[in-house]
Amino acid sequence: MVWRRLSAGVVFALLVAVLIGKTLDMQILHSEFFEAQGDARQLRTVSISAHRGDIVDRNGEPFAISAPVNSVWLNPEVVRDHLDDLDKVAKLLAIDSISLKEKIKRNKHREFLYLKRHASPELAEEVMALKVPGVALLNEYRRYYPSGEVAAHVVGFSDIDDNGQEGIELAFNEWLKGIPGKKRIIRDRLGRAIDDVERIKSASPGKPIRLSIDKRLQYITYRTLKAAVLKHNAVAGSAVVLDVRTGEVLAMANQPSFNVNDRRQLQPQATRNRAVTDVYEPGSTMKPITVAAALESGRWKPYYKVETAPGYMMVKGNTIRDHKNYGDLDVGGVLEKSSNVGISKIALAMDAEQQWSMYQKLGFGMVTGSGFPGEASGQLSLNALNNDFERASMAFGYGISVTSLQLAHAYSAIAADGILRPVSFLYDEDKETGKPVEGVRVMSAETAQAVRKMMQRVISDKGTGKRADVANYTVAGKTGTVHKFITGGYAKDRYLSIFAGMVPADKPELVMVVMVDEPRNGEHFGGLVAAPVFSQVMSGAMRLMDVAPDKISKERLMNAGAIPKTVSGKDGRA
């Protein structure tokens, strides 16, 4: 018994000595090492998400905002010892449990793995209620687009990591994108952050952007264009509205569109901005520009006559035709009736360099400089300088390709008395002074005014664009109907319907271009398909911008007492 007690005492003493020695080793001799090891298991340096800058319209209305959300993640090193607990997490997050476990095994040496990005608050709360070791939340930001599909092509979108992918989001990504910060935190055994130890670097939020787009006008443009595309069962469409004084893009809409908040709809076919990226032959909307070149050349005056009989002409073995024989027309009549023969004769009567130079000065064959991603330059061929048929074809819009933005830009010079101003998607507060933005003179004011006067005849009852009329305002514009170019040549029964115009005609405030791609419900002429879109949008725009009417009907003047009403007496005399 004495031996047993002695043995037990020795063993107990040895154990106590070992414990004391271990304690001395950990607390005194190697305390720094063990503290570092403990911190390494609890302290972490994590990234602080930065708020992406907001995108707003010219009036401060939001187009793109960022809201804080939680993303669910896990630590494979911790979770691999609790794989059975993951079944409930996988079920909540609609993830295949077997695939998840295999993924964890493949990444067992990693400390971070996303489970669900941008989870809803309710879902994140349910996941954390399960208290699975190694599963935690990360604070991030998610981009929301209040206007949805209405301004999707202009605003664009960012990816799940907050990097711009299309539109303004891509063009100004570095400006909008914030700089993430860093902080040191303490996590518990479940991987949850329980305390902030130190902020190493604060996050810097991105800078906001104020666009030139007017959200109200954007909605009107989008709604009207969409209705027209649906009505005519068209393949696609685009519309652009420019401010004549500043060159700002006030509205830009496309069809088909997409809801940018639903990432399942982010397909290349739907997300491209057709008004900027898609090129097409502008057809008869080129005729006013050809007339401008003719007037600038000095070879033509508005009252000069052009013989278009018998309704067709031969150029280099090719036939150019009119819809019918219009006989003798003055230059304005050529636009009013949209005579291909008339405009061809006008073009061929001036030097090739004068015609081509006007097209080039108006920006055809080059990007507008708007800075919008993927902007196409169109095509302006030098071959026309040495080929009369190509010159004649370009005069009425074949053999040249443009974008809707390019065409609107060119028309803005006619509207601005010959000054071509740069295109911009950004709002400039300096423009609030009312002073026109500086530009480049590409034609004389007299030429621009004369062309506008002739273009007003297109909107008359005798012209091709009477459906573009805007009540109480003068309108100058031009219709265009183009056979669609396909592989092997031009389709006989597939068309582009186009209208380009400005209002008020005498002193234009706005320029608009409408293009409807392949209307398939019977009507296909630009004056029947595209012109009504212009009319509806500009009617709303004049009210929004509070532009004073410049055309008051006789009936309104009589009702206002400005002119006396006609009253018949008993003898039948007025």
Buried (B, 14 or more C-beta within 10 A) or exposed (E): EEEEEEEEEEEEEEEEEEEEEEEEEEEEEEEEEEEEEEEEEBBBEBBBBBBBBBBBBBEEBBBBBBEEBBBBBBBBBBBBEBBEBBBBBBEBBEBEBEEBBEBBEEBEEEBBBEBBBBBEEEBBEBBBEEEBBBBBBBEBBBBBBEBBBBBBBBBBBBEEEBEBBBBBBBBBBEEBBBEBBBBBBBBEEBBBBEEEBEEEEEBBBBBBBBBBBBBBBBBBBBBBBBBBBEBBEBBBBBBBBBBBBBBBBBBBBBBBBBBBBEEEBBEEEBBBBBBBBBBBBBBBBBBBBBBBBBBBBEBBEBEBEBEBEEBEBEBEEEEBEBEEEBBEBBBBBBBBBBBBBBBBBBBBEBEBEBBBBBBBBBBBBEBBEBBBBEBBBBEBBEEBBEBBBBBBBBBBBBBBBBBBBBBBBBBBBBBBBBBBBBBBBBBBEEBEEEEBBEBEBBBBEEBBBBBBBBBBBBBEEEBBBBBBBBEBBBBBBBBBBBBBBEEEEEEEEBBBBBBBBBBBBBBBBBBBBBBBBBBEEEBBBBBBBBBBBBBBBBBBBBEEBEBEBBBEEEEEEEEEEEEEEEEEEEEEEE
